[in-house]
């Protein structure tokens, strides 16, 4: 049996993920891809263009991942998004908190990295507070509350929350062929929704939506094709090298914040190693920096006052806590999770949108109160 060079494989996985993160950061910065911005544009101006960009990214990522799954290059069951046990209270509450937090903090997890890369010092504080509170929710004091009171409130699916399979069973269709057909049809419906309006056919929407969607697919491809080994020589079990929980991990920017801070603080501890989530964070920051320097938009920016500082602090806390509860952010659930066509990811995404709308209404109320 040929000996497996685990170190070489892991290095390839990490460098590949870093490169994908670099592309994600550069594309997102250059096209102003931002989930919070997309929702705010609709709420404040009735402008749907950035929302169409986001829907296009979802459609492309879902089409790509479902294609990998259908051709046998990806095992969706190895992701956290298709677990038969759904902690629905954590998911809904967490999504709402994250959505509200990203409005107060001027951007979600990925956008915080992009703003940081472009010189925004407010984003640096959000990154640190979000990472600390995410760690507290994973393993600290907030984690006790999560584990004892929120996560145990669960719903048990008879199989998995895979939407094509659920619809096939609900409609009484032929299982194999119908599930495959729906796995392609559902992303195509999203694609039609994204491009159905003439205003969507512009360079920024097409490049931003398609580019970001393809980076999500690329991140999945790296995990399923490069990181996966069917039999780890130490455990004799299947493994995903470079991941934190030995599960198939797509792009997400909540828990990786916590693990990035942990790696930086315990760098000399050989048990703390780089993972795909950590290198993705570094890649996104550098990608945004390169893009900002190229278009000469890099500039240092800081807080405008006490209320601005307070809003970003509260928003970072809500995102750190909410993102862990919801098992992801607007990228983790909204792109990586939804690309698996998991019903629970769609619900988490809906909760994020509702939370964002509530925070936007709060901001309007604050402005009107001050007038």
Helices and strands as residue ranges (DSSP letters): H 6-31, H 35-45, H 49-70, G 76-78, G 80-82, E 85-86, H 88-104, H 109-117, H 121-138, H 141-145, I 146-150, E 155-156, H 163-171, H 175-195, G 198-200, H 203-221, I 222-227, E 228-229, E 239-240, H 255-265, H 276-294, H 306-325, I 332-337, H 338-339, H 343-370
